[in-house]
Amino acid sequence: MNIPLSAPDISEEEISAVTAVLRRPQLSLGPELEAFEHDLAAFHGAPDAVAISSGTAGLHLALITLGIGHSHEVILPSFTFVAVANVILQIGATPVFADIDPTTLNLDPASVRSAITPQTRAIIAVHTFGIPAGMTTLQSIAREHNLFLIEDACEAIGARHRGQLAGTFGHLSVFGFYPNKQITTGEGGAILTQSQEHATRLRSLRNQGRVPGSDWLDHHEPGFNYRLSELACALGRVQLRRLPEFLTLRTQAAARYNTLLSNIPEIEPPPHTLPGSEISWFVYVIRLAPGIDRDQVRTRLAEQDIATGRYFPPIHQQPAWSNSPHARAVDLPITQSIAPRTLALPFFNRILPEQQNAVAEALKNAIQHAKTGAKP
Ligand SMILES: Cc1ncc(COP(=O)(O)O)c(C=O)c1O
């Protein structure tokens, strides 16, 4: 039984919506874009949303729009996807890696405080794996030190912290719609903003510095092509409508894994509920007990066609980053002790109970063989 790590959930409704776009002449910058942005803003109760070509593009434009650049420092977790750090470096600023909370795997406020210097300009709070970060505390820290707070909600659409949706706390917030995400546009993303001024600038930057009403070949600042096509927006609109159904299915799948894995002492499951939080399940990531050889577990599962992921190797230890003179890290004991033990299991809306049973059974056997010292 081949069990993938993730799988998009595309129905006839998405296929019809995309096909309808193909029957029209306008394939970019048209009514689907406008409607998708409207739907995203309305879902979040935010004044505006700007759709862009990827989550990475969204983070890039967020930093530029907030005026972050050379000589500035930006605090972020090392335990996250590398794009978050890459964009900081690419605008000439310095990424400063802070540690994470051992339960939520999100930024630890005490570590964030210890990372602040006179050069700090912003904090990027990532809602890792769909578990909401402690946004109210991070908001207080940002206010206290006059910093921008950017939310990376690429993994967390629909999550809530104290009843409030992820993406509605930051000065700017970024979503990603790659096919492994809760909703997909193939490739794509969006930036949620509370400010009309920011929205106007973001729309110009994503479209080569053009401004509404001017000629196609007039460029008011150096911009980018970070546009999202009409096809992608049509797909995104249907996916967004189906999000509540998707989140229910994912919560049920996570609960099933929790039950199936509860009698394996070498596995620490992810938190299923957190006081005051609603998780938007992105991936299902367990932690193996110290001493279990993760690579050996992964190999055994791969031999049975069960995909797994190392979510996430810390960024500051990545080959592209480990010798970088352009980044700084405070002490990261939690990141360093947890990251080598994490294992993402197959997880998607339509995962079948029998597939989850097979994963749990294979995992149990693999762990027995992978205890340190055991022969494979
Ligand atoms: C936390 C986080 N930030 C940013 C990104 C980048 O998004 P994209 O792949 O759409 O560029 C991702 C995507 O996986 C992510 O998980």
The ligand as a Tripos MOL2 file, in Angstrom:
@<TRIPOS>MOLECULE
LIG
   16    16     1     0     0
SMALL
NO_CHARGES

@<TRIPOS>ATOM
      1 C1          6.0910   28.1870    7.5500 C.3       1 LIG1
      2 C2          6.2270   28.3670    6.0750 C.ar      1 LIG1
      3 N1          6.5910   29.5680    5.5970 N.ar      1 LIG1
      4 C3          6.7310   29.7870    4.2850 C.ar      1 LIG1
      5 C4          6.5050   28.7950    3.3580 C.ar      1 LIG1
      6 C5          6.7280   29.0810    1.9150 C.3       1 LIG1
      7 O1          5.5970   28.8920    1.1500 O.3       1 LIG1
      8 P1          5.7230   28.5570   -0.4330 P.3       1 LIG1
      9 O2          6.2340   27.1600   -0.5380 O.co2     1 LIG1
     10 O3          4.3300   28.7350   -0.9300 O.co2     1 LIG1
     11 O4          6.6720   29.5450   -1.0120 O.co2     1 LIG1
     12 C6          6.1110   27.5350    3.8030 C.ar      1 LIG1
     13 C7          5.8430   26.4770    2.8130 C.2       1 LIG1
     14 O5          5.9900   25.3390    2.9210 O.2       1 LIG1
     15 C8          5.9920   27.2960    5.1960 C.ar      1 LIG1
     16 O6          5.6560   26.0900    5.6680 O.3       1 LIG1
@<TRIPOS>BOND
     1     1     2 1
     2     2     3 ar
     3     2    15 ar
     4     3     4 ar
     5     4     5 ar
     6     5     6 1
     7     5    12 ar
     8     6     7 1
     9     7     8 1
    10     8     9 2
    11     8    10 1
    12     8    11 1
    13    12    13 1
    14    12    15 ar
    15    13    14 2
    16    15    16 1
@<TRIPOS>SUBSTRUCTURE
     1 LIG1         1 GROUP 0 **** ****
